[in-house]
Amino acid sequence: MSSIFSTIFTPANLRFMMVGLGNTIMISIVTIALSLFFGTILALLRHFCHGRLSPISWLTGVYIEFFRCTPNILWILWIRFTIKGNPIVLAILACTLFTTAVMAEIIRGGLNGIPKGQFESAASQGFSFFQTLFYIVLPQTFKSLIPALLSQMITVIKDTSFLRVVDIAEFMRNSSVVMGSLQTAPQIITLYGFIALCYFIICFSLSCGVRYYQKKSTATART
């Protein structure tokens, strides 16, 4: 067993895989942040644009449904081979285009759960429409959507492994390069176990953090 570990986890191999893991985390964080921002805008446009502004709502709906109903890897491939630029930036762009549509639909579902009376109550207190959105409606929406948003964040982290097919230096791709130098089944199985463990630690830590936040918020609300 020690010979297996010494063959796989050499300083050079570990350094190479950790560079890939760092890229995976960086791509995931930027994608999640951008998708939350743009997804919120799309959700607001689709939810509140009515009457003369209904074409905006319709176009937003087309974008959301188009990307939600097509595979993420399709956009990774299309953008990587049709647009010239930094591979990491292109990877973030591809993941953001897809994830924004998913986030928008999640957030719109949360907006549907906010009573319309919130706007009337806020207006009676002198709040404008945008003040009501930013200070009353959106905080309630995001608080109610924490589990769904967490699930999508974890999905983004795992979906970065798709970038391997376009040779982006993320964790799965760099680990696969290391795997190419291995010769026995126990070595390959051990490396797969290491890859799974790394993904599990990241995703489970995120899950535990959000659960702690929810418990703390619930305890604060009761007091």
N, CA and C atoms as a LAMMPS dump frame, in Angstrom:
ITEM: TIMESTEP
0
ITEM: NUMBER OF ATOMS
669
ITEM: BOX BOUNDS ff ff ff
-5.0000000000000000e+02 5.0000000000000000e+02
-5.0000000000000000e+02 5.0000000000000000e+02
-5.0000000000000000e+02 5.0000000000000000e+02
ITEM: ATOMS id mol type element x y z
1 1 1 N 0.829 -1.216 0
2 1 2 C 0 0 0
3 1 3 C 0.862 1.264 0
4 2 1 N 1.933 1.23 0.808
5 2 2 C 2.808 2.408 0.863
6 2 3 C 3.459 2.682 -0.484
7 3 1 N 3.765 1.617 -1.226
8 3 2 C 4.374 1.813 -2.553
9 3 3 C 3.376 2.442 -3.517
10 4 1 N 2.101 2.082 -3.375
11 4 2 C 1.058 2.679 -4.223
12 4 3 C 0.967 4.177 -3.961
13 5 1 N 0.936 4.543 -2.681
14 5 2 C 0.831 5.956 -2.328
15 5 3 C 2.072 6.722 -2.755
16 6 1 N 3.228 6.131 -2.58
17 6 2 C 4.459 6.829 -2.944
18 6 3 C 4.582 7.022 -4.448
19 7 1 N 3.968 6.104 -5.215
20 7 2 C 3.993 6.229 -6.675
21 7 3 C 3.049 7.324 -7.157
22 8 1 N 1.862 7.389 -6.532
23 8 2 C 0.843 8.347 -6.984
24 8 3 C 1.111 9.741 -6.442
25 9 1 N 1.284 9.816 -5.111
26 9 2 C 1.304 11.12 -4.447
27 9 3 C 2.729 11.626 -4.241
28 10 1 N 3.437 11.732 -5.345
29 10 2 C 4.747 12.372 -5.303
30 10 3 C 4.541 13.889 -5.176
31 11 1 N 5.544 14.616 -4.708
32 11 2 C 5.383 16.071 -4.595
33 11 3 C 4.967 16.729 -5.915
34 12 1 N 5.547 16.262 -7.012
35 12 2 C 5.212 16.85 -8.317
36 12 3 C 3.763 16.573 -8.685
37 13 1 N 3.312 15.324 -8.478
38 13 2 C 1.923 14.965 -8.796
39 13 3 C 0.936 15.725 -7.93
40 14 1 N 1.219 15.801 -6.634
41 14 2 C 0.325 16.518 -5.726
42 14 3 C 0.247 17.999 -6.079
43 15 1 N 1.4 18.579 -6.395
44 15 2 C 1.43 19.99 -6.767
45 15 3 C 0.614 20.219 -8.036
46 16 1 N 0.755 19.323 -9.007
47 16 2 C 0.038 19.441 -10.28
48 16 3 C -1.476 19.315 -10.064
49 17 1 N -1.893 18.349 -9.242
50 17 2 C -3.321 18.167 -8.989
51 17 3 C -3.903 19.316 -8.17
52 18 1 N -3.117 19.861 -7.232
53 18 2 C -3.616 20.972 -6.417
54 18 3 C -3.781 22.248 -7.238
55 19 1 N -2.935 22.407 -8.252
56 19 2 C -3.13 23.534 -9.175
57 19 3 C -4.483 23.393 -9.875
58 20 1 N -4.777 22.173 -10.315
59 20 2 C -6.081 21.919 -10.935
60 20 3 C -7.226 22.139 -9.973
61 21 1 N -7.058 21.711 -8.717
62 21 2 C -8.105 21.91 -7.712
63 21 3 C -8.32 23.393 -7.435
64 22 1 N -7.226 24.143 -7.415
65 22 2 C -7.348 25.587 -7.235
66 22 3 C -8.135 26.234 -8.369
67 23 1 N -7.865 25.785 -9.592
68 23 2 C -8.621 26.306 -10.741
69 23 3 C -10.096 25.924 -10.654
70 24 1 N -10.36 24.701 -10.203
71 24 2 C -11.745 24.264 -10.038
72 24 3 C -12.483 25.152 -9.052
73 25 1 N -11.864 25.424 -7.915
74 25 2 C -12.496 26.263 -6.901
75 25 3 C -12.691 27.683 -7.414
76 26 1 N -11.672 28.221 -8.091
77 26 2 C -11.768 29.584 -8.605
78 26 3 C -12.861 29.704 -9.665
79 27 1 N -12.911 28.772 -10.603
80 27 2 C -13.943 28.789 -11.64
81 27 3 C -15.325 28.68 -11.013
82 28 1 N -15.46 27.818 -10.014
83 28 2 C -16.757 27.614 -9.358
84 28 3 C -17.214 28.874 -8.637
85 29 1 N -16.308 29.504 -7.881
86 29 2 C -16.68 30.7 -7.119
87 29 3 C -17.104 31.836 -8.042
88 30 1 N -16.313 32.078 -9.084
89 30 2 C -16.642 33.166 -10.014
90 30 3 C -17.954 32.86 -10.741
91 31 1 N -18.126 31.612 -11.168
92 31 2 C -19.367 31.224 -11.857
93 31 3 C -20.58 31.412 -10.963
94 32 1 N -20.482 30.974 -9.715
95 32 2 C -21.602 31.097 -8.781
96 32 3 C -21.931 32.565 -8.52
97 33 1 N -20.913 33.39 -8.304
98 33 2 C -21.137 34.812 -8.033
99 33 3 C -21.796 35.504 -9.221
100 34 1 N -21.263 35.276 -10.419
101 34 2 C -21.832 35.898 -11.62
102 34 3 C -23.245 35.38 -11.893
103 35 1 N -23.455 34.091 -11.695
104 35 2 C -24.767 33.503 -11.968
105 35 3 C -25.821 34.005 -10.994
106 36 1 N -25.443 34.203 -9.739
107 36 2 C -26.378 34.773 -8.765
108 36 3 C -26.764 36.199 -9.15
109 37 1 N -25.773 36.971 -9.574
110 37 2 C -26.039 38.368 -9.948
111 37 3 C -26.942 38.442 -11.183
112 38 1 N -26.513 37.794 -12.267
113 38 2 C -27.292 37.876 -13.505
114 38 3 C -28.606 37.091 -13.389
115 39 1 N -28.586 35.986 -12.65
116 39 2 C -29.811 35.221 -12.457
117 39 3 C -30.866 36.016 -11.72
118 40 1 N -30.435 36.814 -10.742
119 40 2 C -31.381 37.672 -10.009
120 40 3 C -31.997 38.706 -10.945
121 41 1 N -31.173 39.31 -11.795
122 41 2 C -31.694 40.293 -12.751
123 41 3 C -32.703 39.657 -13.694
124 42 1 N -32.374 38.486 -14.248
125 42 2 C -33.288 37.813 -15.165
126 42 3 C -34.587 37.418 -14.465
127 43 1 N -34.471 36.948 -13.227
128 43 2 C -35.674 36.557 -12.486
129 43 3 C -36.584 37.756 -12.247
130 44 1 N -35.989 38.903 -11.909
131 44 2 C -36.787 40.11 -11.675
132 44 3 C -37.455 40.582 -12.968
133 45 1 N -36.708 40.528 -14.074
134 45 2 C -37.282 40.943 -15.355
135 45 3 C -38.442 40.041 -15.765
136 46 1 N -38.261 38.733 -15.587
137 46 2 C -39.321 37.803 -15.991
138 46 3 C -40.537 37.91 -15.078
139 47 1 N -40.293 38.21 -13.816
140 47 2 C -41.395 38.231 -12.858
141 47 3 C -42.193 39.531 -12.875
142 48 1 N -41.507 40.658 -13.102
143 48 2 C -42.174 41.946 -12.924
144 48 3 C -42.457 42.704 -14.217
145 49 1 N -41.9 42.272 -15.333
146 49 2 C -42.135 42.984 -16.603
147 49 3 C -43.469 42.541 -17.205
148 50 1 N -44.477 43.411 -17.102
149 50 2 C -45.795 43.113 -17.647
150 50 3 C -46.26 44.279 -18.514
151 51 1 N -47.38 44.077 -19.183
152 51 2 C -47.928 45.138 -20.015
153 51 3 C -47.019 45.464 -21.174
154 52 1 N -46.655 46.735 -21.296
155 52 2 C -45.782 47.156 -22.398
156 52 3 C -44.39 46.539 -22.3
157 53 1 N -44.013 46.108 -21.106
158 53 2 C -42.689 45.505 -20.914
159 53 3 C -42.713 43.985 -21.051
160 54 1 N -43.854 43.423 -21.421
161 54 2 C -43.968 41.965 -21.517
162 54 3 C -42.987 41.34 -22.528
163 55 1 N -42.61 42.03 -23.632
164 55 2 C -41.591 41.431 -24.521
165 55 3 C -40.266 41.142 -23.802
166 56 1 N -39.911 41.99 -22.826
167 56 2 C -38.688 41.744 -22.066
168 56 3 C -38.833 40.461 -21.261
169 57 1 N -39.994 40.294 -20.648
170 57 2 C -40.26 39.072 -19.891
171 57 3 C -40.218 37.853 -20.8
172 58 1 N -40.761 37.985 -21.998
173 58 2 C -40.778 36.865 -22.947
174 58 3 C -39.365 36.495 -23.391
175 59 1 N -38.557 37.506 -23.724
176 59 2 C -37.177 37.243 -24.154
177 59 3 C -36.363 36.621 -23.019
178 60 1 N -36.586 37.094 -21.819
179 60 2 C -35.904 36.515 -20.662
180 60 3 C -36.289 35.056 -20.482
181 61 1 N -37.582 34.776 -20.656
182 61 2 C -38.057 33.395 -20.557
183 61 3 C -37.445 32.497 -21.618
184 62 1 N -37.271 33.035 -22.827
185 62 2 C -36.65 32.259 -23.91
186 62 3 C -35.218 31.891 -23.536
187 63 1 N -34.479 32.868 -23.013
188 63 2 C -33.094 32.6 -22.601
189 63 3 C -33.055 31.527 -21.53
190 64 1 N -33.892 31.676 -20.507
191 64 2 C -33.878 30.743 -19.379
192 64 3 C -34.226 29.329 -19.834
193 65 1 N -35.294 29.196 -20.598
194 65 2 C -35.724 27.862 -21.019
195 65 3 C -34.74 27.237 -22.006
196 66 1 N -34.158 28.074 -22.875
197 66 2 C -33.219 27.553 -23.873
198 66 3 C -31.994 26.935 -23.208
199 67 1 N -31.428 27.657 -22.239
200 67 2 C -30.218 27.147 -21.589
201 67 3 C -30.525 26.041 -20.591
202 68 1 N -31.669 26.129 -19.91
203 68 2 C -32.025 25.079 -18.954
204 68 3 C -32.307 23.752 -19.649
205 69 1 N -32.748 23.814 -20.884
206 69 2 C -33.16 22.599 -21.601
207 69 3 C -32.082 22.077 -22.545
208 70 1 N -30.864 22.583 -22.399
209 70 2 C -29.741 22.079 -23.192
210 70 3 C -28.601 21.723 -22.236
211 71 1 N -27.758 20.76 -22.607
212 71 2 C -26.691 20.323 -21.69
213 71 3 C -25.607 21.385 -21.501
214 72 1 N -25.116 21.477 -20.293
215 72 2 C -24.046 22.412 -19.983
216 72 3 C -22.797 22.126 -20.824
217 73 1 N -22.499 20.853 -21.015
218 73 2 C -21.291 20.488 -21.76
219 73 3 C -21.366 20.953 -23.213
220 74 1 N -22.575 21.081 -23.751
221 74 2 C -22.725 21.59 -25.117
222 74 3 C -22.177 23.004 -25.23
223 75 1 N -22.466 23.855 -24.238
224 75 2 C -21.99 25.238 -24.274
225 75 3 C -20.506 25.325 -23.963
226 76 1 N -20.026 24.421 -23.144
227 76 2 C -18.581 24.362 -22.892
228 76 3 C -17.836 24.07 -24.188
229 77 1 N -18.313 23.088 -24.938
230 77 2 C -17.68 22.73 -26.205
231 77 3 C -17.82 23.842 -27.229
232 78 1 N -19.011 24.399 -27.365
233 78 2 C -19.28 25.412 -28.383
234 78 3 C -18.435 26.658 -28.156
235 79 1 N -18.4 27.144 -26.925
236 79 2 C -17.655 28.365 -26.631
237 79 3 C -16.146 28.126 -26.744
238 80 1 N -15.698 26.971 -26.287
239 80 2 C -14.251 26.683 -26.314
240 80 3 C -13.713 26.648 -27.737
241 81 1 N -14.523 26.135 -28.685
242 81 2 C -14.025 25.945 -30.048
243 81 3 C -14.493 27.013 -31.035
244 82 1 N -15.281 27.986 -30.577
245 82 2 C -15.732 29.048 -31.483
246 82 3 C -15.246 30.427 -31.066
247 83 1 N -14.786 30.562 -29.829
248 83 2 C -14.333 31.864 -29.338
249 83 3 C -12.87 31.754 -28.912
250 84 1 N -12.07 32.694 -29.361
251 84 2 C -10.668 32.708 -28.974
252 84 3 C -10.508 33.52 -27.689
253 85 1 N -9.632 33.048 -26.822
254 85 2 C -9.398 33.772 -25.578
255 85 3 C -8.787 32.883 -24.525
256 86 1 N -8.649 33.436 -23.336
257 86 2 C -8.109 32.693 -22.204
258 86 3 C -9.018 31.506 -21.882
259 87 1 N -8.475 30.295 -21.831
260 87 2 C -9.314 29.116 -21.593
261 87 3 C -10.108 29.173 -20.287
262 88 1 N -9.496 29.71 -19.22
263 88 2 C -10.192 29.806 -17.937
264 88 3 C -11.363 30.771 -18.04
265 89 1 N -11.151 31.901 -18.703
266 89 2 C -12.221 32.891 -18.878
267 89 3 C -13.357 32.301 -19.704
268 90 1 N -13.01 31.574 -20.764
269 90 2 C -14.028 30.945 -21.595
270 90 3 C -14.798 29.876 -20.806
271 91 1 N -14.092 29.166 -19.94
272 91 2 C -14.755 28.163 -19.11
273 91 3 C -15.762 28.819 -18.173
274 92 1 N -15.373 29.933 -17.562
275 92 2 C -16.282 30.668 -16.679
276 92 3 C -17.481 31.187 -17.459
277 93 1 N -17.234 31.695 -18.674
278 93 2 C -18.322 32.2 -19.51
279 93 3 C -19.326 31.098 -19.819
280 94 1 N -18.837 29.936 -20.235
281 94 2 C -19.725 28.829 -20.588
282 94 3 C -20.543 28.365 -19.386
283 95 1 N -19.884 28.212 -18.255
284 95 2 C -20.588 27.756 -17.051
285 95 3 C -21.577 28.8 -16.557
286 96 1 N -21.214 30.083 -16.698
287 96 2 C -22.098 31.152 -16.237
288 96 3 C -23.353 31.258 -17.094
289 97 1 N -23.207 31.127 -18.402
290 97 2 C -24.372 31.194 -19.288
291 97 3 C -25.414 30.147 -18.894
292 98 1 N -24.948 28.951 -18.627
293 98 2 C -25.865 27.865 -18.267
294 98 3 C -26.414 28.047 -16.849
295 99 1 N -25.546 28.309 -15.9
296 99 2 C -25.957 28.369 -14.497
297 99 3 C -26.839 29.583 -14.222
298 100 1 N -26.636 30.672 -14.944
299 100 2 C -27.483 31.853 -14.781
300 100 3 C -28.947 31.514 -15.039
301 101 1 N -29.192 30.72 -16.082
302 101 2 C -30.568 30.34 -16.402
303 101 3 C -31.179 29.517 -15.276
304 102 1 N -30.404 28.606 -14.711
305 102 2 C -30.904 27.771 -13.615
306 102 3 C -31.162 28.621 -12.375
307 103 1 N -30.22 29.49 -12.043
308 103 2 C -30.377 30.365 -10.883
309 103 3 C -31.594 31.275 -11.047
310 104 1 N -31.797 31.793 -12.251
311 104 2 C -32.929 32.687 -12.502
312 104 3 C -34.251 31.996 -12.216
313 105 1 N -34.372 30.76 -12.618
314 105 2 C -35.621 30.035 -12.396
315 105 3 C -35.81 29.707 -10.917
316 106 1 N -34.723 29.389 -10.223
317 106 2 C -34.807 29.144 -8.779
318 106 3 C -35.27 30.405 -8.057
319 107 1 N -34.662 31.546 -8.405
320 107 2 C -34.995 32.81 -7.746
321 107 3 C -36.41 33.249 -8.1
322 108 1 N -36.828 33.026 -9.331
323 108 2 C -38.194 33.392 -9.721
324 108 3 C -39.209 32.584 -8.918
325 109 1 N -38.886 31.313 -8.669
326 109 2 C -39.768 30.502 -7.841
327 109 3 C -39.894 31.079 -6.441
328 110 1 N -38.779 31.599 -5.914
329 110 2 C -38.829 32.239 -4.603
330 110 3 C -39.647 33.52 -4.62
331 111 1 N -39.528 34.291 -5.699
332 111 2 C -40.309 35.528 -5.821
333 111 3 C -41.805 35.228 -5.854
334 112 1 N -42.167 34.121 -6.48
335 112 2 C -43.584 33.745 -6.542
336 112 3 C -44.162 33.455 -5.161
337 113 1 N -43.274 33.102 -4.222
338 113 2 C -43.739 32.781 -2.876
339 113 3 C -43.862 33.99 -1.959
340 114 1 N -43.466 35.166 -2.43
341 114 2 C -43.572 36.38 -1.621
342 114 3 C -44.955 36.996 -1.82
343 115 1 N -45.733 37.211 -0.756
344 115 2 C -47.073 37.796 -0.903
345 115 3 C -47.022 39.18 -1.545
346 116 1 N -47.979 39.464 -2.415
347 116 2 C -48.01 40.77 -3.073
348 116 3 C -48.285 41.888 -2.083
349 117 1 N -48.876 41.52 -0.958
350 117 2 C -49.149 42.528 0.055
351 117 3 C -47.897 43.182 0.618
352 118 1 N -46.737 42.547 0.402
353 118 2 C -45.478 43.129 0.861
354 118 3 C -45.232 44.487 0.207
355 119 1 N -45.56 44.585 -1.084
356 119 2 C -45.358 45.843 -1.802
357 119 3 C -46.321 46.911 -1.304
358 120 1 N -47.562 46.513 -1.044
359 120 2 C -48.545 47.483 -0.558
360 120 3 C -48.166 47.992 0.827
361 121 1 N -47.713 47.08 1.683
362 121 2 C -47.306 47.479 3.027
363 121 3 C -46.091 48.403 2.978
364 122 1 N -45.136 48.056 2.104
365 122 2 C -43.933 48.882 1.979
366 122 3 C -44.266 50.254 1.405
367 123 1 N -45.168 50.283 0.438
368 123 2 C -45.562 51.564 -0.163
369 123 3 C -46.217 52.476 0.872
370 124 1 N -46.978 51.868 1.765
371 124 2 C -47.642 52.664 2.801
372 124 3 C -46.634 53.278 3.776
373 125 1 N -45.434 52.697 3.82
374 125 2 C -44.377 53.22 4.686
375 125 3 C -43.414 54.136 3.93
376 126 1 N -43.742 54.421 2.67
377 126 2 C -42.943 55.356 1.894
378 126 3 C -41.82 54.726 1.086
379 127 1 N -41.798 53.384 0.988
380 127 2 C -40.763 52.709 0.202
381 127 3 C -41.116 52.79 -1.285
382 128 1 N -40.103 53.005 -2.111
383 128 2 C -40.308 52.929 -3.554
384 128 3 C -40.288 51.467 -3.982
385 129 1 N -40.574 51.202 -5.27
386 129 2 C -40.584 49.826 -5.776
387 129 3 C -39.216 49.173 -5.61
388 130 1 N -38.16 49.893 -5.977
389 130 2 C -36.817 49.316 -5.904
390 130 3 C -36.34 49.173 -4.459
391 131 1 N -36.724 50.098 -3.602
392 131 2 C -36.387 49.953 -2.185
393 131 3 C -37.067 48.733 -1.583
394 132 1 N -38.306 48.497 -1.99
395 132 2 C -39.035 47.318 -1.513
396 132 3 C -38.348 46.043 -1.974
397 133 1 N -37.885 46.046 -3.222
398 133 2 C -37.182 44.871 -3.752
399 133 3 C -35.925 44.575 -2.951
400 134 1 N -35.074 45.584 -2.781
401 134 2 C -33.741 45.351 -2.223
402 134 3 C -33.747 45.19 -0.7
403 135 1 N -34.7 45.838 -0.024
404 135 2 C -34.681 45.797 1.436
405 135 3 C -35.683 44.812 2.033
406 136 1 N -36.671 44.413 1.259
407 136 2 C -37.723 43.549 1.817
408 136 3 C -37.879 42.256 1.042
409 137 1 N -38.105 42.35 -0.264
410 137 2 C -38.465 41.172 -1.062
411 137 3 C -37.273 40.25 -1.293
412 138 1 N -36.169 40.783 -1.822
413 138 2 C -35.021 39.927 -2.151
414 138 3 C -34.402 39.252 -0.923
415 139 1 N -34.234 39.945 0.209
416 139 2 C -33.708 39.234 1.387
417 139 3 C -34.584 38.049 1.803
418 140 1 N -35.899 38.222 1.768
419 140 2 C -36.789 37.111 2.096
420 140 3 C -36.678 35.989 1.068
421 141 1 N -36.556 36.379 -0.19
422 141 2 C -36.46 35.39 -1.262
423 141 3 C -35.218 34.519 -1.106
424 142 1 N -34.067 35.156 -0.932
425 142 2 C -32.816 34.398 -0.818
426 142 3 C -32.793 33.539 0.443
427 143 1 N -33.364 34.052 1.519
428 143 2 C -33.389 33.275 2.752
429 143 3 C -34.196 32 2.586
430 144 1 N -35.304 32.075 1.852
431 144 2 C -36.148 30.9 1.645
432 144 3 C -35.552 29.923 0.639
433 145 1 N -34.582 30.403 -0.174
434 145 2 C -34.027 29.574 -1.244
435 145 3 C -32.652 29.005 -0.917
436 146 1 N -32.194 29.161 0.321
437 146 2 C -30.847 28.712 0.673
438 146 3 C -30.607 27.248 0.306
439 147 1 N -31.515 26.302 0.624
440 147 2 C -31.259 24.898 0.245
441 147 3 C -31.145 24.69 -1.261
442 148 1 N -32.033 25.338 -2.029
443 148 2 C -31.995 25.172 -3.484
444 148 3 C -30.747 25.802 -4.077
445 149 1 N -30.355 26.962 -3.577
446 149 2 C -29.144 27.612 -4.068
447 149 3 C -27.908 26.797 -3.711
448 150 1 N -27.9 26.222 -2.517
449 150 2 C -26.789 25.361 -2.114
450 150 3 C -26.664 24.175 -3.057
451 151 1 N -27.789 23.553 -3.366
452 151 2 C -27.774 22.396 -4.268
453 151 3 C -27.188 22.767 -5.626
454 152 1 N -27.553 23.944 -6.131
455 152 2 C -27.02 24.366 -7.427
456 152 3 C -25.544 24.708 -7.34
457 153 1 N -25.11 25.28 -6.234
458 153 2 C -23.69 25.579 -6.055
459 153 3 C -22.859 24.3 -6.072
460 154 1 N -23.346 23.281 -5.386
461 154 2 C -22.646 21.999 -5.376
462 154 3 C -22.609 21.407 -6.782
463 155 1 N -23.703 21.561 -7.51
464 155 2 C -23.746 21.078 -8.9
465 155 3 C -22.703 21.78 -9.758
466 156 1 N -22.537 23.082 -9.565
467 156 2 C -21.539 23.845 -10.33
468 156 3 C -20.138 23.305 -10.061
469 157 1 N -19.836 23.055 -8.792
470 157 2 C -18.514 22.543 -8.432
471 157 3 C -18.25 21.212 -9.129
472 158 1 N -19.236 20.328 -9.11
473 158 2 C -19.055 19.021 -9.742
474 158 3 C -19.031 19.128 -11.265
475 159 1 N -19.801 20.057 -11.816
476 159 2 C -19.865 20.191 -13.275
477 159 3 C -18.595 20.757 -13.884
478 160 1 N -17.726 21.348 -13.058
479 160 2 C -16.458 21.831 -13.612
480 160 3 C -15.631 20.675 -14.173
481 161 1 N -15.952 19.447 -13.758
482 161 2 C -15.231 18.284 -14.29
483 161 3 C -15.481 18.111 -15.784
484 162 1 N -16.58 18.699 -16.307
485 162 2 C -16.843 18.647 -17.751
486 162 3 C -15.757 19.373 -18.535
487 163 1 N -15.094 20.329 -17.889
488 163 2 C -14.079 21.126 -18.581
489 163 3 C -12.884 20.287 -19.003
490 164 1 N -12.8 19.1 -18.455
491 164 2 C -11.723 18.186 -18.842
492 164 3 C -11.75 17.905 -20.343
493 165 1 N -12.939 17.835 -20.937
494 165 2 C -13.045 17.436 -22.343
495 165 3 C -12.493 18.5 -23.279
496 166 1 N -12.35 19.745 -22.787
497 166 2 C -11.77 20.799 -23.625
498 166 3 C -10.395 21.203 -23.091
499 167 1 N -9.795 20.321 -22.294
500 167 2 C -8.408 20.473 -21.842
501 167 3 C -8.182 21.72 -20.999
502 168 1 N -9.192 22.061 -20.171
503 168 2 C -8.997 23.129 -19.19
504 168 3 C -8.315 22.516 -17.977
505 169 1 N -7.309 23.195 -17.437
506 169 2 C -6.49 22.618 -16.372
507 169 3 C -7.197 22.67 -15.023
508 170 1 N -8.357 21.988 -14.93
509 170 2 C -9.057 21.9 -13.64
510 170 3 C -8.681 20.586 -12.959
511 171 1 N -9.292 20.301 -11.834
512 171 2 C -8.863 19.188 -10.996
513 171 3 C -8.963 17.836 -11.704
514 172 1 N -10.103 17.557 -12.346
515 172 2 C -10.295 16.27 -12.999
516 172 3 C -9.318 16.079 -14.161
517 173 1 N -9.077 17.136 -14.92
518 173 2 C -8.162 17.035 -16.062
519 173 3 C -6.734 16.769 -15.585
520 174 1 N -6.273 17.532 -14.586
521 174 2 C -4.916 17.331 -14.088
522 174 3 C -4.758 15.968 -13.421
523 175 1 N -5.799 15.528 -12.726
524 175 2 C -5.75 14.196 -12.118
525 175 3 C -5.702 13.112 -13.187
526 176 1 N -6.381 13.333 -14.302
527 176 2 C -6.367 12.369 -15.402
528 176 3 C -4.989 12.277 -16.038
529 177 1 N -4.291 13.416 -16.096
530 177 2 C -2.921 13.401 -16.615
531 177 3 C -2.037 12.537 -15.711
532 178 1 N -2.188 12.706 -14.409
533 178 2 C -1.433 11.871 -13.468
534 178 3 C -1.815 10.413 -13.636
535 179 1 N -3.102 10.146 -13.835
536 179 2 C -3.582 8.774 -13.986
537 179 3 C -2.972 8.103 -15.212
538 180 1 N -2.668 8.895 -16.219
539 180 2 C -2.075 8.332 -17.427
540 180 3 C -0.714 7.71 -17.203
541 181 1 N -0.074 8.072 -16.097
542 181 2 C 1.25 7.505 -15.804
543 181 3 C 1.171 6.266 -14.91
544 182 1 N -0.044 5.935 -14.464
545 182 2 C -0.201 4.779 -13.578
546 182 3 C -0.35 3.499 -14.399
547 183 1 N 0.024 2.382 -13.791
548 183 2 C 0.074 1.127 -14.554
549 183 3 C -0.781 0.01 -13.964
550 184 1 N -1.177 0.095 -12.708
551 184 2 C -1.928 -1.003 -12.091
552 184 3 C -3.308 -0.542 -11.655
553 185 1 N -4.226 -1.512 -11.554
554 185 2 C -5.59 -1.206 -11.136
555 185 3 C -5.651 -0.616 -9.732
556 186 1 N -4.908 -1.156 -8.742
557 186 2 C -4.938 -0.548 -7.402
558 186 3 C -4.519 0.918 -7.399
559 187 1 N -3.531 1.265 -8.237
560 187 2 C -3.107 2.664 -8.311
561 187 3 C -4.227 3.546 -8.856
562 188 1 N -4.877 3.071 -9.915
563 188 2 C -5.959 3.848 -10.532
564 188 3 C -7.136 3.99 -9.571
565 189 1 N -7.505 2.899 -8.899
566 189 2 C -8.613 2.937 -7.944
567 189 3 C -8.295 3.892 -6.793
568 190 1 N -7.053 3.863 -6.322
569 190 2 C -6.637 4.76 -5.24
570 190 3 C -6.749 6.216 -5.656
571 191 1 N -6.326 6.525 -6.877
572 191 2 C -6.406 7.907 -7.346
573 191 3 C -7.862 8.344 -7.513
574 192 1 N -8.706 7.455 -8.049
575 192 2 C -10.13 7.785 -8.151
576 192 3 C -10.715 8.055 -6.774
577 193 1 N -10.305 7.258 -5.783
578 193 2 C -10.775 7.485 -4.427
579 193 3 C -10.343 8.84 -3.891
580 194 1 N -9.113 9.245 -4.212
581 194 2 C -8.61 10.555 -3.788
582 194 3 C -9.412 11.679 -4.446
583 195 1 N -9.698 11.527 -5.735
584 195 2 C -10.485 12.539 -6.452
585 195 3 C -11.868 12.677 -5.818
586 196 1 N -12.524 11.523 -5.569
587 196 2 C -13.857 11.542 -4.967
588 196 3 C -13.814 12.179 -3.584
589 197 1 N -12.78 11.875 -2.817
590 197 2 C -12.658 12.425 -1.468
591 197 3 C -12.52 13.945 -1.506
592 198 1 N -11.748 14.467 -2.445
593 198 2 C -11.574 15.925 -2.556
594 198 3 C -12.891 16.614 -2.881
595 199 1 N -13.63 16.076 -3.862
596 199 2 C -14.925 16.654 -4.196
597 199 3 C -15.876 16.567 -3.003
598 200 1 N -15.862 15.434 -2.302
599 200 2 C -16.75 15.244 -1.164
600 200 3 C -16.445 16.248 -0.061
601 201 1 N -15.173 16.45 0.254
602 201 2 C -14.802 17.371 1.32
603 201 3 C -15.28 18.787 1.007
604 202 1 N -15.078 19.225 -0.239
605 202 2 C -15.49 20.574 -0.627
606 202 3 C -17.004 20.727 -0.543
607 203 1 N -17.734 19.799 -1.154
608 203 2 C -19.194 19.907 -1.215
609 203 3 C -19.837 19.698 0.159
610 204 1 N -19.307 18.748 0.93
611 204 2 C -19.871 18.485 2.243
612 204 3 C -19.592 19.646 3.199
613 205 1 N -18.419 20.255 3.076
614 205 2 C -18.096 21.422 3.909
615 205 3 C -19.047 22.573 3.607
616 206 1 N -19.324 22.778 2.338
617 206 2 C -20.275 23.821 1.944
618 206 3 C -21.654 23.521 2.515
619 207 1 N -22.069 22.277 2.417
620 207 2 C -23.367 21.864 2.947
621 207 3 C -23.449 22.08 4.454
622 208 1 N -22.398 21.714 5.18
623 208 2 C -22.378 21.891 6.639
624 208 3 C -22.416 23.368 7.012
625 209 1 N -21.706 24.191 6.246
626 209 2 C -21.702 25.621 6.516
627 209 3 C -23.078 26.232 6.382
628 210 1 N -23.803 25.846 5.346
629 210 2 C -25.142 26.382 5.132
630 210 3 C -26.107 25.858 6.197
631 211 1 N -25.966 24.593 6.573
632 211 2 C -26.817 24.047 7.643
633 211 3 C -26.596 24.789 8.948
634 212 1 N -25.338 25.093 9.259
635 212 2 C -25.033 25.847 10.476
636 212 3 C -25.678 27.231 10.412
637 213 1 N -25.598 27.869 9.249
638 213 2 C -26.209 29.191 9.084
639 213 3 C -27.718 29.116 9.28
640 214 1 N -28.357 28.085 8.715
641 214 2 C -29.796 27.94 8.857
642 214 3 C -30.189 27.734 10.313
643 215 1 N -29.455 26.884 11.026
644 215 2 C -29.763 26.638 12.431
645 215 3 C -29.587 27.907 13.263
646 216 1 N -28.517 28.642 12.962
647 216 2 C -28.266 29.88 13.69
648 216 3 C -29.354 30.912 13.409
649 217 1 N -29.783 30.986 12.145
650 217 2 C -30.845 31.941 11.774
651 217 3 C -32.154 31.571 12.45
652 218 1 N -32.457 30.266 12.494
653 218 2 C -33.687 29.811 13.135
654 218 3 C -33.669 30.102 14.632
655 219 1 N -32.523 29.864 15.265
656 219 2 C -32.402 30.129 16.705
657 219 3 C -32.54 31.624 17.001
658 220 1 N -31.954 32.446 16.113
659 220 2 C -32.049 33.902 16.291
660 220 3 C -33.481 34.389 16.131
661 221 1 N -34.193 33.794 15.149
662 221 2 C -35.574 34.195 14.899
663 221 3 C -36.481 33.827 16.08
664 222 1 N -36.199 32.696 16.723
665 222 2 C -37.024 32.28 17.868
666 222 3 C -36.828 33.152 19.085
667 223 1 N -35.576 33.663 19.206
668 223 2 C -35.308 34.536 20.334
669 223 3 C -35.722 35.975 20.032
